């Protein structure tokens, strides 16, 4: 992706052609080896970092106009700080090993920068100019190739995290191998959210076909021609989400004790399946593997002329297994109308969102003050309750 990005965009290509050590790191544009003068009038080298605004693999107008800088605060040749570009000093963990100490602001006019060549060279010249006074010939143009870029799990650059400064948090999800057992209404929305994270693998486990009623309970809008193909659910969703995430692995099987080894190697699992012996087999295998998992459920009732009910998100971690067993049923049926596949996509979506939020809490992406292992949402009272707090 990086080579294609630099070959297809004149502003980025021009930076490399001019000799700058420029590379893409995550959703950031990074210029290394930029000379500057510190307060002791020593010539040092630092790193300029800009967010990267893309449409596909094409650069857009740089926004915002500010940059971050790794190094001491740059100074004039006499050691006086370059206060004119100061926009903040602190510590910004930008992810991908980049920790910046300063933010700079130098906007040329009301229109801002029109391309990344203008933006990056403007800041480089401001910072490096005093260094050239003390060390004639020193320059940010080092004419050296950047290190080879690591392969991404995405088919295009993930710019959402780095543009708002949460790249370090998003990195906490890297390396995860996720299983989603059941990709019906709720499971498909779990996939929709997890596919937008840098997890290493997403296993889809479901043997059902994607039929017309499923189209009204899942993300997106399949065409009539697509419905006629009678996809397996796992293949249908792989076809869609592989456009974004490269490592979606479908398993068109009915999970039971004889094939539960399909869960081996995962680091987290979502169970979005009906109460059944299959769920029992999945839970037994995940517990034996020491894998944390979340089980989602929904109980609905039709009374009078309206629906009511409760959504459930139950979490099992190696240090807190027992309470989930009390919450989860392995026998379906009764008066629950949800099992008839009624159209409640918004409830599926909410149930999935609560489950994904809990997963991200476990991994430290979101703050978790209560460490709840059970959460329920009651529809008619709009009531969200926590329970089973772990010590």
C-alpha positions as CSV (number, residue, x, y, z in Angstrom):
1,X,0.0,0.0,0.0
2,X,2.7,2.5,0.9
3,X,4.6,2.2,-2.4
4,X,1.3,2.6,-4.3
5,X,0.3,5.6,-2.2
6,X,3.5,7.4,-3.0
7,X,3.5,6.5,-6.7
8,X,-0.1,7.6,-7.2
9,X,0.0,11.0,-5.4
10,X,2.3,13.7,-6.8
11,X,2.6,15.5,-3.5
12,X,3.9,12.4,-1.7
13,X,6.1,11.3,-4.6
14,X,7.6,14.8,-4.8
15,X,8.6,14.6,-1.2
16,X,10.6,11.4,-1.7
17,X,12.0,12.6,-5.0
18,X,13.3,15.7,-3.3
19,X,15.2,13.5,-0.8
20,X,13.0,13.7,2.3
21,X,12.9,10.5,4.4
22,X,9.1,10.3,4.3
23,X,6.8,7.4,5.0
24,X,3.3,6.4,6.0
25,X,3.0,5.0,9.5
26,X,-0.6,3.9,10.2
27,X,-2.8,6.8,9.2
28,X,0.1,9.3,9.7
29,X,2.6,10.9,7.3
30,X,6.0,10.9,9.0
31,X,9.1,12.8,8.0
32,X,12.3,11.7,9.8
33,X,15.8,13.1,10.2
34,X,14.6,16.8,10.3
35,X,17.5,18.9,11.6
36,X,16.8,21.5,14.3
37,X,18.6,23.6,16.9
38,X,18.0,23.0,20.6
39,X,18.2,25.5,23.5
40,X,22.0,24.6,23.9
41,X,22.5,25.5,20.3
42,X,23.2,21.9,19.4
43,X,22.1,20.6,16.0
44,X,19.8,17.6,16.5
45,X,17.4,15.6,14.3
46,X,13.7,15.1,15.0
47,X,10.5,13.7,13.5
48,X,7.6,15.7,11.9
49,X,4.2,14.0,12.0
50,X,1.1,14.9,10.1
51,X,-2.3,13.2,10.0
52,X,-3.1,11.9,6.5
53,X,-6.4,12.7,4.8
54,X,-7.2,10.1,2.1
55,X,-10.0,9.2,-0.2
56,X,-9.2,5.6,-1.1
57,X,-5.5,5.8,-2.1
58,X,-5.6,9.5,-3.2
59,X,-4.5,12.3,-0.9
60,X,-6.9,15.2,-0.2
61,X,-6.4,18.7,1.2
62,X,-4.4,18.3,4.4
63,X,-6.6,18.8,7.5
64,X,-5.8,20.0,10.1
65,X,-2.9,22.3,9.3
66,X,-1.0,21.4,12.5
67,X,1.8,18.8,13.0
68,X,3.4,17.0,15.9
69,X,7.1,16.9,16.5
70,X,9.3,14.3,18.3
71,X,12.4,16.0,19.8
72,X,13.3,19.1,21.9
73,X,11.6,22.3,21.1
74,X,13.3,23.8,18.1
75,X,15.1,27.1,18.4
76,X,16.8,29.9,16.4
77,X,20.5,29.7,15.8
78,X,21.1,31.8,18.9
79,X,19.1,29.3,21.1
80,X,15.9,31.4,21.3
81,X,12.8,29.2,20.9
82,X,10.7,29.4,17.7
83,X,7.7,30.6,19.6
84,X,5.9,31.5,16.4
85,X,4.9,27.9,15.6
86,X,4.2,26.8,19.2
87,X,0.8,25.2,19.6
88,X,1.3,23.0,22.7
89,X,3.9,21.0,24.6
90,X,3.2,17.7,26.5
91,X,3.2,14.1,25.5
92,X,1.1,12.6,22.7
93,X,1.2,8.8,22.2
94,X,0.2,8.6,18.5
95,X,0.6,4.9,18.3
96,X,3.0,2.9,16.1
97,X,5.8,3.8,18.5
98,X,5.5,7.5,17.9
99,X,5.5,9.7,21.0
100,X,5.5,13.4,20.2
101,X,6.5,16.2,22.6
102,X,5.2,19.2,20.7
103,X,2.5,20.5,18.4
104,X,3.2,23.2,15.9
105,X,0.9,25.5,14.0
106,X,1.9,27.5,10.9
107,X,-1.0,28.2,8.6
108,X,0.0,30.0,5.4
109,X,-3.4,31.7,4.7
110,X,-7.1,31.2,5.1
111,X,-7.1,28.4,2.5
112,X,-4.6,26.3,4.4
113,X,-2.2,23.9,2.8
114,X,-3.4,22.5,-0.6
115,X,-1.2,19.4,-0.6
116,X,1.2,17.5,1.6
117,X,4.4,18.6,-0.2
118,X,3.6,22.2,0.7
119,X,2.7,21.3,4.3
120,X,5.6,19.1,5.2
121,X,8.3,21.2,3.4
122,X,7.0,24.4,5.1
123,X,7.4,23.0,8.5
124,X,10.7,21.3,7.6
125,X,12.2,24.6,6.3
126,X,11.0,26.5,9.4
127,X,12.6,24.0,11.8
128,X,15.7,23.2,9.8
129,X,16.7,26.7,8.7
130,X,18.5,27.7,11.9
131,X,20.3,24.3,11.9
132,X,21.8,25.2,8.5
133,X,23.2,28.4,10.0
134,X,25.1,26.5,12.6
135,X,26.0,23.6,10.4
136,X,26.1,24.7,6.7
137,X,24.8,22.0,4.4
138,X,22.7,20.2,6.9
139,X,19.3,19.4,5.5
140,X,16.2,17.3,6.0
141,X,16.9,15.9,2.5
142,X,18.9,12.9,3.4
143,X,18.1,10.8,0.2
144,X,17.6,7.6,2.1
145,X,14.8,5.0,1.6
146,X,12.5,4.3,4.6
147,X,12.3,0.9,6.2
148,X,10.0,-1.6,4.6
149,X,6.5,-1.2,5.8
150,X,4.7,-4.0,7.7
151,X,1.7,-5.6,6.0
152,X,-1.6,-4.2,7.1
153,X,-4.7,-6.2,7.9
154,X,-6.7,-3.6,5.9
155,X,-6.9,-3.2,2.2
156,X,-6.6,0.5,2.5
157,X,-5.1,2.9,5.1
158,X,-7.0,3.2,8.4
159,X,-7.0,6.9,8.9
160,X,-9.9,7.1,11.5
161,X,-7.8,6.5,14.6
162,X,-4.7,8.5,13.9
163,X,-6.6,11.6,12.8
164,X,-8.1,11.9,16.3
165,X,-5.1,10.8,18.2
166,X,-6.2,7.3,19.4
167,X,-3.8,5.2,17.4
168,X,-2.2,3.9,20.6
169,X,-5.5,2.7,21.9
170,X,-6.5,1.1,18.6
171,X,-3.1,-0.7,18.7
172,X,-4.3,-2.6,21.8
173,X,-6.6,-4.6,19.6
174,X,-3.8,-5.7,17.2
175,X,-3.0,-9.4,17.2
176,X,-6.4,-10.5,18.4
177,X,-7.9,-13.6,16.8
178,X,-11.6,-13.2,17.0
179,X,-14.3,-15.9,16.6
180,X,-17.9,-14.9,15.9
181,X,-20.1,-18.0,16.3
182,X,-23.4,-17.2,14.6
183,X,-23.6,-14.4,12.1
184,X,-27.3,-13.8,12.0
185,X,-28.9,-10.6,13.2
186,X,-26.6,-9.7,16.1
187,X,-23.5,-11.6,14.9
188,X,-23.5,-9.8,11.6
189,X,-23.5,-6.4,13.4
190,X,-20.7,-7.6,15.7
191,X,-18.7,-8.4,12.5
192,X,-19.5,-5.0,11.1
193,X,-17.8,-3.4,14.1
194,X,-14.9,-5.8,14.6
195,X,-14.0,-5.7,10.9
196,X,-13.1,-2.0,11.4
197,X,-10.4,-2.9,14.0
198,X,-6.9,-4.1,13.4
199,X,-7.4,-7.6,14.7
200,X,-5.3,-10.3,13.1
201,X,-8.1,-12.6,12.2
202,X,-11.9,-12.9,12.3
203,X,-13.4,-16.4,12.1
204,X,-17.0,-16.7,11.1
205,X,-18.8,-19.9,12.2
206,X,-22.3,-20.6,10.9
207,X,-23.8,-23.1,8.6
208,X,-27.0,-21.3,7.7
209,X,-27.8,-19.7,4.3
210,X,-28.3,-16.0,3.8
211,X,-32.0,-15.8,2.9
212,X,-34.4,-13.0,2.2
213,X,-35.5,-12.4,5.8
214,X,-31.8,-12.1,6.8
215,X,-31.4,-9.1,4.5
216,X,-33.8,-7.2,6.8
217,X,-31.8,-8.1,10.0
218,X,-28.2,-7.5,8.8
219,X,-26.0,-4.5,8.0
220,X,-26.1,-3.2,4.4
221,X,-28.5,-3.8,1.6
222,X,-28.0,-6.9,-0.6
223,X,-29.2,-6.8,-4.2
224,X,-31.9,-9.1,-5.6
225,X,-29.2,-10.8,-7.7
226,X,-27.1,-11.4,-4.6
227,X,-30.1,-13.0,-2.8
228,X,-30.6,-15.3,-5.7
229,X,-27.2,-16.8,-5.3
230,X,-28.2,-18.5,-2.0
231,X,-25.0,-17.7,-0.2
232,X,-23.9,-19.4,3.0
233,X,-24.0,-16.6,5.6
234,X,-20.3,-16.8,6.3
235,X,-19.4,-16.6,2.6
236,X,-21.8,-13.7,2.0
237,X,-20.3,-11.6,4.8
238,X,-16.7,-12.6,3.9
239,X,-17.4,-11.3,0.4
240,X,-18.5,-7.9,1.8
241,X,-16.1,-7.3,4.7
242,X,-13.0,-8.7,2.9
243,X,-13.2,-5.5,0.9
244,X,-11.9,-3.8,4.0
245,X,-10.3,-6.5,6.2
246,X,-7.9,-9.0,4.7
247,X,-8.2,-11.8,7.3
248,X,-11.8,-13.0,7.5
249,X,-12.0,-16.7,7.6
250,X,-15.4,-18.4,6.9
251,X,-16.3,-21.8,8.4
252,X,-19.7,-23.0,7.0
253,X,-20.2,-25.6,9.7
254,X,-22.8,-26.3,12.5
255,X,-20.5,-26.2,15.5
256,X,-20.8,-29.1,17.9
257,X,-18.5,-31.2,20.1
258,X,-17.1,-33.0,17.1
259,X,-15.7,-29.9,15.4
260,X,-15.3,-27.4,18.3
261,X,-11.5,-27.4,17.6
262,X,-12.3,-24.7,15.0
263,X,-12.1,-22.4,18.0
264,X,-8.5,-23.4,18.8
265,X,-6.1,-20.4,18.5
266,X,-8.6,-17.7,19.0
267,X,-8.0,-15.0,21.7
268,X,-11.6,-13.9,22.1
269,X,-15.0,-15.0,21.0
270,X,-18.5,-13.7,20.6
271,X,-21.3,-16.2,20.8
272,X,-24.4,-14.9,19.0
273,X,-26.3,-18.1,18.6
274,X,-29.6,-19.6,19.8
275,X,-29.8,-21.6,23.0
276,X,-28.7,-25.1,22.0
277,X,-26.2,-27.9,22.6
278,X,-24.0,-26.1,20.1
279,X,-23.7,-23.2,22.5
280,X,-22.7,-25.7,25.3
281,X,-20.0,-27.2,23.1
282,X,-18.6,-23.7,22.2
283,X,-18.5,-22.7,25.9
284,X,-16.9,-25.9,27.0
285,X,-14.2,-25.5,24.4
286,X,-13.5,-21.9,25.1
287,X,-13.3,-22.5,28.8
288,X,-10.9,-25.4,28.3
289,X,-8.7,-23.1,26.1
290,X,-8.7,-20.3,28.7
291,X,-10.3,-17.9,26.2
292,X,-12.5,-15.0,27.3
293,X,-15.8,-14.7,25.5
294,X,-19.1,-12.8,25.4
295,X,-22.5,-14.4,25.0
296,X,-25.3,-12.2,23.7
297,X,-29.0,-12.9,24.0
298,X,-32.4,-11.4,23.4
299,X,-35.8,-12.2,24.9
300,X,-38.8,-10.6,23.3
301,X,-42.6,-10.9,23.9
302,X,-45.5,-9.7,22.0
303,X,-48.2,-8.4,24.3
304,X,-51.2,-6.4,23.0
305,X,-50.0,-4.4,20.1
306,X,-46.3,-3.9,21.0
307,X,-43.1,-5.7,21.6
308,X,-41.1,-5.7,24.8
309,X,-38.2,-7.6,26.2
310,X,-34.6,-7.6,27.3
311,X,-31.2,-7.7,25.6
312,X,-28.4,-9.4,27.4
313,X,-24.6,-9.3,27.2
314,X,-22.8,-11.8,29.5
315,X,-19.0,-12.0,29.8
316,X,-16.8,-15.0,30.7
317,X,-13.2,-14.5,31.6
318,X,-10.8,-17.1,33.0
319,X,-11.1,-15.6,36.5
320,X,-14.9,-15.3,36.4
321,X,-16.6,-18.2,34.7
322,X,-19.4,-19.3,37.1
323,X,-21.8,-16.4,36.8
324,X,-22.2,-16.7,33.0
325,X,-23.3,-20.3,33.4
326,X,-26.1,-19.1,35.6
327,X,-27.2,-16.5,32.9
328,X,-27.0,-18.7,29.8
329,X,-29.6,-21.2,28.7
330,X,-29.0,-24.1,26.5
331,X,-32.7,-24.7,25.8
332,X,-34.7,-22.4,23.6
333,X,-38.4,-22.2,22.9
334,X,-41.2,-20.9,25.2
335,X,-43.0,-17.7,24.4
336,X,-40.0,-15.9,23.0
337,X,-40.9,-14.5,19.6
338,X,-37.3,-13.6,18.8
339,X,-36.6,-17.1,17.7
340,X,-39.0,-16.7,14.8
341,X,-36.5,-14.2,13.2
342,X,-38.7,-11.1,13.5
343,X,-37.4,-7.9,12.1
344,X,-35.7,-6.1,15.0
345,X,-32.4,-4.9,13.3
346,X,-32.1,-2.0,15.7
347,X,-32.1,-4.3,18.7
348,X,-29.6,-6.6,17.0
349,X,-27.4,-3.6,16.4
350,X,-27.6,-2.4,20.0
351,X,-26.9,-5.8,21.4
352,X,-23.9,-6.1,19.2
353,X,-22.6,-2.6,20.1
354,X,-22.9,-3.4,23.8
355,X,-20.9,-6.6,23.3
356,X,-18.2,-5.0,21.3
357,X,-17.9,-2.1,23.8
358,X,-17.4,-4.7,26.6
359,X,-14.7,-6.5,24.5
360,X,-12.9,-3.2,24.0
361,X,-13.2,-2.5,27.8
362,X,-11.5,-5.8,28.5
363,X,-8.7,-4.9,26.2
364,X,-8.2,-1.4,27.7
365,X,-9.6,0.6,24.8
366,X,-12.5,2.0,26.8
367,X,-12.4,2.9,30.5
368,X,-14.1,0.3,32.7
369,X,-15.1,1.6,36.2
370,X,-17.4,-1.3,37.2
371,X,-15.9,-4.3,35.5
372,X,-19.3,-5.8,35.0
373,X,-19.7,-9.3,33.6
374,X,-23.4,-9.0,32.9
375,X,-25.3,-6.2,31.3
376,X,-29.0,-6.0,30.4
377,X,-31.1,-3.5,28.5
378,X,-34.9,-3.4,29.1
379,X,-36.8,-2.0,26.1
380,X,-40.0,-0.6,27.6
381,X,-38.2,1.3,30.4
382,X,-35.1,2.2,28.4
383,X,-33.1,0.8,31.3
384,X,-29.5,-0.4,31.2
385,X,-28.3,-2.4,34.2
386,X,-24.9,-3.8,35.2
387,X,-24.4,-7.0,37.2
388,X,-21.8,-9.6,38.2
389,X,-19.0,-7.2,38.9
390,X,-15.7,-9.0,39.2
391,X,-13.5,-8.2,42.1
